[in-house]
């Protein structure tokens, strides 16, 4: 299933045009793509907080989730705690422990990554390559735009 198909389902759900059986097809399964899975999680949490599978009153939030799915994503994006933290500048997939270059995102995930590093936690980040999920552990941030990683 593509991101645009999932976005279409969310928009149909927001308008009340989605069939009940589609909820299981789209919202119950898990996605290997990190951003699609993040959108699925947002959708489920929103409906749970709303306390009903009726879209009445949450249409704007549903539209926001659908719109996020349609934003082009760099294939070199990497994630921490489910949110995008930066774009890797090195060749993918990463295959050796090294210091890698990246372009930081201004995001809560990037901030969390560095706060955890400062507190002694070694963050585990993820990225997608050729439809496979990879991870690396950040052991240090020696300078701006550089991460020392362990594969």
NUVO-855614 format. One record per residue: x, y, z of N, C-alpha, C, O, CB in turn; residue in three letters. Coordinates in steps of 0.02 Angstrom, whole numbers, plus 50000, padded with zeros to 5 digits. Glycine has a CB too. Layout:
N
XYZXYZXYZXYZXYZala...
***
This chain:
151
500424994150000500005000050000500445006250000500945006650036499525000050061unk500265011049960500665017049955500445022250007499915021850036500615020049884unk500895027050016500735032550063500125036450038499705038450078501335037350071unk500065037449972499505041249945498845037349954498325040449965499615042849871unk498865030649949498255026749963498035027450035497445028050050498375019249946unk498525027450081498355028250152498085035250165497605036150202498985026850196unk498395040350133498145047250140497435047750113497015051150143498615052250103unk497295044350058496615044450030496125041350078495575043950088496605040749962unk496315035750110495865032650160495725037550217495155038250237496185026150188unk496245040950242496145045650297495665051250277495225053250316496815048550321unk495745053750217495295059050192494575056450185494095060050201495545061850125unk494495050350160493815047550155493525046250224492925047250234493835040950115unk493935044050271493715043150340493495049850369492975050150403494285040050383unk493875055150356493705061750382493035064250355492665067850389494245066750365unk492885062350293492255064650262491675059950276491105061350256492345065450187unk491805054450311491275049650326491145044850269490655041050271490645053250343unk491575044750218491455040550160491815033850162491735029750117491665044250098unk492215032550213492585026250218492125020850246491705022150289493215027050262unk492205014850222491835009050246492145006650312492745007450323491825003350193unk491735003750355491975001350420492524996150411493004996050448491394998350460unk492454991750361492954986450349493634989350329494144985950337492704981650295unk493644995450302494274998450281494715000150341495325000350335494155004650240unk494415001450399494805003150459495314997650472495894999050485494335004150520unk495094991350468495554985750480496074985150425496644983450438495164979250486unk495874986550365496344986050309496904991150315497484989550301495974987150242unk496754997250336497245002650337497525004350406498135005350413496935008750308unk497105004550456497315007350521497555002150571497895003850619496765011150551unk497404995850560497594990650608498264987550591498644985550636497064985350612unk498424987150527499064984150508499644988850524499544994850533499074982350433unk500244986150527500844990250537501224990750471501214986250430501304987150593unk501564996450462501914997850400502664997750411502904999950463501695004650371unk503034995150363503764995050370504055001950358504585003550386504074990050321unk503725006050317503945012850304503845016950368503295017150396503555016050244unk504365020250392504345023650457503825029150457503445029750506505025026550473unk503785033250405503305038850405502585036450401502145039350432503455043550348unk502465031250362501785028550357501575025550424501005026450445501735023350301unk502025022050456501875019250522501745024850573501305024250615502445014750546unk502135030150569502025035850614501335038950602500995040750650502585041150605unk501135039550540500475042350524499925037650550499415039950576500395043450448unk500025031150542499535026250567499465026950643498905026950669499735019050549unk500025027650678500005028450750499645034850770499245034850817500715028450779unk499775040250735499435046650749498675045850739498285048250781499695052250704unk498475042550685497775041550671497435037650727496905039650751497685037950604unk497735032150747497445027950799497405031650865496895031450899497855021350807unk497945035250884497935039050947497395044550945497045045650995498615042350960unk497325047850888496815053150881496115050350891495715053150928496875056450812unk495975044750859495315041650865495195039250937494645039850963495235035850815unk495715036450968495645034151037495505040051084495065039551127496275030451059unk495865045551076495745051451118495055054251106494725056651152496275056851104unk494835054051043494175056651025493615052351056493075054751069494095056750948unk493765045951067493295041451100492765038651053492265035751076492965044951156unk492855039550989492355037150941492685036450873493175039850857491755042050937unk492415031950832492665031350764492315036150717492405035850656492585024250739unk491925040650745491605045850705492115051350693492455053450740490965048650740unk492175053850631492655059150617492415066150638492795071050633492815059150544unk491795066650660491505073150677491915076450733491995073550787490765072450697unk492165082350719492555086050769493305085250762493685089050793492345084050836unk493525080350724494255079350716494475079750643495015077450626494465072650746unk494055082450600494195082650528494845086350513495235084050471493625086050491unk494975091850547495585095750534496215091850551496705091950514495575102350573unk496195088350607496785084250626496885078450578497445076650561496695081550698unk496335075550555496385070150506496685072650440497105069350411495695067150492unk496475078550419496755081550358497505082850366497895081850319496395088150340unk497715085050425498425086350438498825079850432499365079850403498525089450509unk498565074350460498915067950455498965065750382499495063450360498535062550496unk498415066350344498425064550273498925068750234499295066250192497725065150242unk498935075350248499395079850212500125078150226500545078550181499255087050232unk500285076250288500975074350305501205068350265501795067850247501035072950381unk500755063750251500935057850212501135059550141501505055850110500355053050211unk500895065150116501015066850046501625071450036501795073049980500405070250017unk501945073450090502555077450085503125072950061503225067550090502735080850154unk503495075050010504065070949988504575070050044504715074750082504405074049926unk504855064150049505335062450102506005060650071506035056850023505065056650146unk506535063450098507195061550075507325054250093507205052350151507745066150105unk507565050150047507715043150063508275042450115508375037050142507895039350001unk508635047850128509185047550176508975050250244509395051050288509775051550151unk508325051650254508095053950320508215048550372508135042650358507335055850317unk508405050750432508445046050487508015048450544507865054350550509175044950509unk507825043750587507305044850636507545042950706507945038350715506675040950618unk507295046650755507405044850824506735045350859506385050350854507945049550858unk506555040050894505915039650929505325041150882504845044450901505895044550988unk505365038650821504825039150774504775045750737504355046350692504205038050810unk505185050650753505165057050719505815058150680506335055550699505055062750768unk505765062050626506355063250585506855067650624506665072650655506155066650518unk507485065750622508005069350659508505072750612508815077750631508375064650705unk508585070250551509065073250504509105069350440508745064350430509745073650536unk509545071650396509665068250332510395066150330510845070250338509495072950271unk510505059850320511185057050316511515059350251511205059150198511175049350321unk512145061350255512515063450196512945057850168513185058250111512955069450213unk513035052450207513465046950186513095042050142512475042050139513755043450247unk513465037850108513185032650065512785027750107513005025650161513745028950025unk512205025850081511785021050117511815014250084511915013850023511055023650121unk511745008950121511675008650193512355009750228512875008250199511365002050214unk512325012150288512945012950328513205006050345512825001650366512815017250393unk513855004950336514114998150345514684997750395514904992150411514354995550280unk514935003350421515485002950468515415008250522515135013650510516155003750432unk515665006650582515685011650635516115017450610516665016450584515975008750702unk515855023550617516225029350591515915035750616515425035750653516245029150514unk516215041250595515915047850605515585049650539515905049850486516455053350627unk514935050950542514555052350482514325059650481514235062750534513955047650476unk514235062250422513965069050414513215068650404512955063950373514305072650353unk512855073550431512135073850422511905081050424512235085450452511775069650474unk511315082250395510995088750399510445088350452509965084650443510705091050329unk510515091950507510015091550560509345094350539509315099250501510255095150623unk508805091350563508135094050556507985098150619508225096550673507595088450546unk507615103450611507365106950671506745103250693506185104650671507215114650656unk506845098450738506285094350760506385092250832506935092550859506215088050715unk505835090250863505875087650931506295081450935506635080250985505185086250958unk506285077350882506685071250882507435072750881507825069350915506495066850822unk507625077850843508335079750842508545082450910509085080850935508465085050787unk508125086450940508265089151007508315083451058508775083351099507725094151029unk507835078751055507855072951101508495068951093508785066751142507245068551090unk508705067951031509315064151017509905067251054510285063851088509455063850941unk509985073851047510555077251079510485077751155510985077351191510645084151050unk509875078651179509775078751252509935071951282510245071551335509055080751269unk509735066551248509895059851272510645058651271510915055651318509525054651231unk510975060751217511705060051214512045063451273512485060651304511975062851148unk511835069751287512125073451343512005070151410512405070851456511845080551344unk511445066451416511295063251480511595056251485511485052751534510545062851489unk511985054251435512335047851438511985042151402512245036551401512425045951508unk511415043451373511055038251335511345038051264511495043251235510285039751333unk511415032051237511635031251168511015029951125510775024351122512165025451161unk510765035151090510155034451051510225029450993510745029150961509945041151024unk509705025650982509675021150924509225024450873508635025650885509415013950945unk509505025850814509145029150760509005024050705509335018950700509535035150733unk508495025750664508305021350609508275025150544508175031250544507635017950624unk508355021550489508245024450422508025018850376508125012950391508885027950396unk507735020750320507505015950270507985016150210508215021450190506775017450247unk508125010250183508525009750122508285003650084508264998150112509295009450137unk508115004450020507864998949979507304995050015507294988950015508434994149961unk506844998850045506264996150080506444991650139506044987450160505854992250032unk507044992450166507244988950226507404994050280507644999550264507854984350214unk507264992350342507404996750398508084995050427508234989250441506844996150452unk508495000150436509164999350466509195003650529508815008350537509725001350415unk509655001950573509745006050632510495007050646510915003250624509405002750693unk510625012250684511305013550707511255016750776510755019950793511705018150657unk511785015950815511815018950881512265024950879512835024550854512065013750934unk512035030450905512445036550909512825036350974512535035951028511995043150903unk513495036750969513905036651030514195043451048514415044551104514475031651021unk514185048150999514445054851013514245059550956514085057350901515225054651021unk514255065950971514155071150920514755075850925514725080950959513475075050930unk515305074050891515935077750900515915084950877516295089150902516475074150864unk515485086550829515415093450806514745094150770514415089150756515995095550758unk514545100350756513905101550723513885097850656514335098450615513795109050713unk513335094050645513255090550582513645084050577513705081250522513445094950527unk513915081650632514305075450633514065071050690513925073550745515075076850639unk514025064550678513845059750729514335053950727514485051350673513115057250720unk514575051850784514975045850788514475040150800514095040150849515535046250847unk514475035250754513975029950757514285023050761514855021850738513525030350698unk513905018650790514085011650795513535007750758512945008450772514155009250870unk513745003750709513265000050668513134993350700512734989350674513534999050596unk
***
